[in-house]
Amino acid sequence: MTFHFKSSIDGPNLRGIPVVKETEAGARIGLNRIGSQWVAGSAGTFLAVDSPATGERLGYLALSTRADVGRAVAAAEAARETMRRMGVFARAGLCMKIADEIDHRAEELARLLCLEQGKPFHAEAKGEVAAAALGFRNAAEQIKWLETAAFPVADANKRAFSFLQPKGVFAIITPWNFPAALPCLYYLGPAVATGNTVVWVPAPTTSLIAVALMECMIEAGLPDGVINLVLGDGAEVGDEAVIHPGTHAIGFTGSSATGATIARRGAGKPLLLEMGGNGPTIVLADADIDMAAAEIGAGCFANAGQICTSTERVLVHRSVHDRFVDGLIKAAGKVRMGDPFDPSTTMGPLNNAASLDKMVSHMADAHARQARVVTGGNIASGLPTNLYFEPTVVTGLTPESLLNVEESFGPVAPVLTFDTDEEALELAASSPYGLSAAVFTNTIKRAFFFTESLRVGIVNVNEKSCYWEPHIPAGGAAGTQSGLGRTGGRHTLMDMCDLKTMTIDISR
């Protein structure tokens, strides 16, 4: 089966990317934004960006060096006084203008996101761009209601207060799976609202959308130097942003391995880390099995499984296993891969070759352990690139399987069985991650029992593990490999500020 894919140069130009020179037709060059200037990286080299969905050349990124990061840090430091003078309501107004600009350009941003990240235009890309605008709009609303306190004191001549101050220059490193929504929801919106300044290093495979968002912020009136965009290899420019003495705090979303490195390299700086997950979903015998299968299928295959809170493994009571798996196969069968601009397309490709290699490795391990692949399990054929992977259901897994203990980050539903609640909890704890989980049951007592027993930061009951709303706190449980701090709503704003206390003697 073959599909006709629309060209990236059909329709409106992607004007969000500054054009230095045309290369192939429609290919653009993305630049750094440091202070008041769009500048090429001092490395003098460029990284080609190809669409994982269509295989076509989208453009080139101007790669940067550690020296470029140093210039970005200096620009961010210089902009701190500008943000201090703005005040809370002015910063909230700026966030609203940025949100409006993102909304104004939503169609072209979603088109670029679809091509560069791979997610379907109608099913996912348009919604992600709306979420990016929401990141600034939510921050604008919440900062105006963030309360501090006056404290009672023993001395009647004294008054004591606390108030919030921005931490300073944030090093922000963001991922490729939601390259528009997560930066804006987790970091950029909250940073502007709280008066921080930023050195932003996006993932290289999805940096063109970062450039487009940066232009939206500038057109909305963002002062020079408040957010500085530095493109390049995370091992160099991301590392420099983390260790540079001029950055005061670090925000990162990405893999647990990279997050652990950042924590070591940035030792002594405040950290806001949202890292990997291997979320267990537990299906109890008293659950609505048909509903559970449909929801879990959505949790496994949304964004081609490339969500840190995806349903990474399903633990099903043995008595309902066969019926549940039949329902999960039906859910996989409803997934449609194809033209990313076709409204009927529901799942796109994996974003990059490393993700594909991991999926292939995990499937090979499952085969070696005599697991049963009941549907899918292969690279999809008849599509423009080899990054499309079939929606997959695997049964007969052992607890030692890589699909159980590691984060696959692909469209796979690994199914394991249990007989008792204690066995389900033991299986759930067999992975070092602790980000999210889900429980399907019709008994409120058991819902609370599992919610309180699972060592994760998020538990959804009778809902897929990746369900989340931006004002709800999210993050990993202590002692796991899923991060530090909480992203979402006022919690992020608080984490981006220092709480300062002032005591006044009014008798003098």
N, C-alpha and C positions, 0 to 999 in steps of 0.2 A: 504494500500500500504506500502510495506517495501523496504528498501534500504540496499545494502551492503556497509559498510563504510570501507575504508582502515585503517589499524592499524597505529598508530603513530610510530611503530617501524619497519614498512616496509621502504625500501629505505635507504638513507644515515642517519647516526647518527646525532643527533642535537648537534654537537660538540661545539656549542656556549655556552653551559651551563656547567660550571665546575662540574665535578662529584666528590662528596665526598664519596658517597657509593651508591651502587645499592639497590633499594628497590624492588618494583614490576618490572617486566621486562620492560625496557625502561624508567622507572621513574627516574628523575634526581633531584638534589638538587641545587637550585639557591642560590648563596652567595652574600653578600655585597662586593663591591670593595671600600676600604678605603685606600687612599694613594697608596702604592705599593703592597697591599695584598688583596687576596680574603679571607674574614673572615666570620665566622658564626655570627649571631646576639647574643648579650649578653643576650637576653631573654632566650636562650636555648630551644626554642620551634620552631616548623615548621608548616607552613600552607600548606595543601594539595591543589594542583591545578588540577582541572578536566576540560576536554574539554567541552565547552557548545555545540559543534557540534556533538561529538561522545559519550560523557559521560565517556570516559576512563581517567584513572589517568595519568597525564602528568609528575608530579613531585611535589616537595616541595620547599617552600621558607623559608629561615632562617630568622625568625622574629627578628627585632631590637628593641632597646629601645632608650630613649632620650640620654643615655650615648654614644651610637654608633653615633648619630647625632653630638654630641660634638666632637668626634674624627674625623668625616668627615669634620667638619668646620675647625678644626685645620689643617688638611691635605690640605684643599683648601687654607687656608691663607698662608701656607708655600709655595704653588705652585705659588703664585702671582708673585714672583720675577722671576721665570722661564719664565712665560708668558711675563713679561715686557722685558726681554732680547731677546725674540724671534723676535720681530719686525713684522710689518704688512705682509710683503711678506713671511716670514717664517711661520706665522700662516695660511696664505692662502694656502701655500703648504701643511701644515699638514691637513687642511680640505679636500684638494683634495685627499690625501692618504687615509683618512678615507672613503670618498665616493667610492674610488676604491675598498677598502676592503669590503664594504657593497655590491657593485656590484658583487664582486668575490664570495660572499657567498649568493647571492640573493635567490637561489633555496631553500636552507635549512632554511633561515630566513622566507621566505614566507610560507614554510610548517609549521614552528612553529607558525607563526602568525595566519594561518588558524585554527590550532587546538586550540590555546589558546584563541584567541579573538572570533572565530566563523565564520569569513567572508570567502566566497568561495575562494579557492586557485587561480583559473584562473581568475575569474571575478573581484576580488578585492585585494587579498593578495599580488599578484605579483606586482600590480601597486603601492600598498602602500610602499613596500620595495624600489621600484625605487624612490618614492618620498622622502624616508628617505635619500638615497644617494644624491638626488637633494638638500636637505636641507644644506648639507655641501658644495656641489659644488656651489650653489648660493651664500652662504656666502663668499666663497673664491673669487668669481668674484667681488662681490659688495664691499667688504671691500677695495679693491684697488682703487676704484673710489669714495670713500666717502670723499667729500671735506669739508674743513673748510675755514676760511676767514681771510683776512687782512682788517683792518678798517681804514678809514681816521680819522685823529685826528687834533685838533685845533693847537696843539703845533708842529711846524715844526721839532723840535728836538726829537720827539717821534715817535715810531712805535707801533702799536697794532695788535695783532694776536689772533685767537682762535684755539684751537686744542682739539681733543677728547682723553679722558682717560677712561679706563674701570672703572665701578662702584666698582668692587671688587669681593666679594663672593656672588653669586646668589643662593638663595633657589629656586629650580625649582620643581614644582609638576605637574605631567602630567596624562592624563586621559586614560581610557581603550578603548575608541571607535576607536582611531587611535594611538595605542601605539608605533608604529614605526615611522610613518611620522611626527606627530605633535611634539614630543620632538625634532626631528632633524631639522625640518623646522623652528619652532617657537623659540627654545631656545638653543639647544646644538651647532648646527652649528654657529649661531650668537655669542654665548658666546665664543667659541674657536677663531673665527675670530677677535673679538674685544679685546681679551686678558683677559676676565673675567675667574674666576674659579667657580665651581658649586658643590652644594650638591643636588643630584637628587633623588627625591622620586617618583617612578612610582606607578600607581594604582595596588593594590595587585592582582587583578584577571588577570592582564596581565604583570606581572613582569618577567616572564621567557624570553620574547622577549627583555626586557630591559637588562637583563644579557647578552644575545647574542650580542646585539648592543654594550654593554660595552666592550666585548671581541674584537669586530671588531676595536673599537677605540684604544685599547691597542696594538693590533697587527699592527696597522698602525703607531704606534710610539707616541701616546699621552703621554706626560710626567706624571709621578706619581702625583696624587693629583689634577690634573686640573679638572677632573670630578670624583666625588665620588658618588657611587651608594649605597643608603640606602633603604633596603626593609622593609616593614611593614605596619602597620595600619596608615592611614593618620591622624587619630585623635591623635596619639601619635608622630610618627616620623615626619610627615608632619608639625604638629603644632610646634614641637621643632625647625625644620628648619626655620619656619617663625619667631618665637619669639627670637631665639638665638641672643645674641648681636654681634656675630661674622659674621652673614650674613648681607649684606649691601643692598640687593634689592631682590625682589620676583617676580617670574614668575609663573603663574598658568593658566591652562586650565581645566575647569570642570563646575560643576553646579553653579548656581547663589547663592544658599544658602551657599555652601562651600566658594565661592569667597567672599561673604560678611563677613563671619567669618574670613577669612584670612586678609581682609582689616582692620578689627578691631584689630585682634591679632598682625598684623604687622604694626600698626600705626606709622607713621613717616618714614617708609622705602619706597623708590620708588617702584611702583607697575606696573606690566604688566599683566593684567587680561583679559583673553578671556573666557567669561562665557556663560550662557545659551541663548537660542533663542526660539521664537515661531513664526517663520517667516510667515507673511501673503503673499499669492500669489493672486493677483487680476487679474481676467479674465474679460476684457471689452467686450462689445457686438461686437465690430469691429475686434476682434482678430481672428487669424486663429485657430479655435476651435480644429480641429483634432491635429494640431501640439502642441497646448497648453496642451491637455490631455496627449499626449505622454511624453512631457517634464516634466510635473508636476508629472506624475506617476513615472518617474525616480527619481525625487526629493523627493518623499515620501518614496520610497522603497529601495533606495541605502543604503547599510550597515544596512539593516533592520530598516531604519529610525533613526539610532543612529548617527546623525550628528547634530551639534549645528545649522547649517544653513539649515537643512532639511525643506522641505515644510510641515510645521506643520498644516496649515489650509488654505483652498482655498475659496476665496470670489469671487463668480461668478454672473455676471449680470443675473437677473431672465429670460430674454428673451432667453438666450442660455444655461440655466441650464441643461435641460434634455439631449440635445445633448452632452454637455460636460461630464456629468456623464456617459453616455454610453461609451464615449471614455476612461474615467478613469477606468471603469470596464474592458474594453479590455486591458488596460495597466496592471492592476492587474492580469488579467488572463495569461499574458505572463511571470509572475514571476515563477521561478522554484526553489523549495526547494528540497534538497536531499543530496547525497554524496558530501561533500565539495570539493573533488578532481575531481569530474566529470566536464568536461568543460561546460556542459549544465546547471549546477547549477548557479543561479544568485542571490540568497538571502540565507543568513545563519540565525542562531538563534539570539535571544537576548543574550547579554553577560552574564547576571547574573539574579538571582532570584528577586532582587529588581526592575529591569527594567520590568520583567514580571508582578510583582505585580502592578506596576503603570499602565501598559497597561490594565490589568484586571479591575482595579479601574476606569479608565477613560471610558472603555466600559460600565461598570455597571452604571456609571453616565449618559451616553448617553441613555441607555435603560430606565432609570428612568425618563428621560425628553422626552420620546416618540420619540426619534430620530429613523431613519430608517437605519439599516445596510444592504446595498444593495449587498455587497459581503464580505466574510471573517468574522472577528470578534471573532475568536476562537483560542485557542491553537491548532496547527496542530497535526494531528494524524499520526501514522505510521512512526515516526521518533525516533531516539535513545534517545533524551531528550525531556522534556516538555518545552524547552525554544524557540522552533520554534513557531512563531505566524503568522497566515495567513495574507497576504496582504489584507488590509481592506479599504473599502470606506463607509463613513457614511454621510447621508444627513438629512435634517430637523432639524439641530441643532439650538439651541438658543444661543445668545451671552454669556449667563451665564454658558454654558457647560464647563466642565473641559477641553474638547478637544480644546476649543477655548481660554481659558485664561491661561492654563498651558502648559508646555513643555512635550509632551507625550513621546518622544524619542523612538518611535516604528514605525512599518510599517503600519501607518494609514493615510488616507486622509480624514479629516473632511471638509465637504462642506457646506458653508453658502451662502445665496443669498442677493443681494442688488439691488436697483432700480436706485440710483443716485450716482454720484461720491462722493458727500459729505457723503452719507451713507457708502460707501466703506471705506473712510478714517476713519470714526468713528468706524467701526468694526475693522479696522486694529489697531487702537489705544486702543482697549479694553483689551489689554494684557500689562503687565509691561515690556516686553522685547523689545529690540531695536537693534537686531544684523543684520538680513538680511530680504529682501523682494524681491518679483518679480512682474512684471507687464507684462501682455500680451495685446498688442494693436497694430494696424497698423497705428496709428496716432502719429506722432512725437511730436506734441504739448501736447498730453495727456501723452505721455511717460515722458516728462520733468515735467509736472504738478505733476504727482504722485511721481516721483523721488525726486523732491524738497519738497514735502509735507509730505512724510512718515518719521517718526522719527526713522530711522534706520541707521546703518553705511554702509550697502551694499544694493544696488538695482540693480537687473538684469532685463533687458527688453527683452522679448521674449526668455527667458532662465530660466532654473530652479534656484531656490533660492540658491542652494548649489554649483553652479558653481563658481570656484575660481582658480586662478593661483598663485603660491607661491611668485611671485614678486609684486603682487597687494596688497595694504594695506587693512586690514580687521580688524573690531572691532566694538564695540557697540556704540550707540549714547549716548551723555551725558544725564544724568537724567533717564536712564533706568537701568535694571538689567542685562545688557549684557556685562559689563566690562569697562576697562580703557586701554588707549593706543592703539597702532596698531601693529598687527603682519603682517609680509609680507615684504620681500625685505629690502631696506635701512631703512625703518621706525623702524624695530626691532633693527637693528644695532645702530641707533641713540638712541633709548630708553635704550639700554644697556650701554651707555656711558654718562659720564659727559662732558659738554662743559666747557673747562677752557680757560680763557683769560689771555694773557701776554702782558704787556706794557713795552717797553724798551726806556730809554733815551739814545740816541746815541751820545750825546754831552759830556758825562762824561766818 
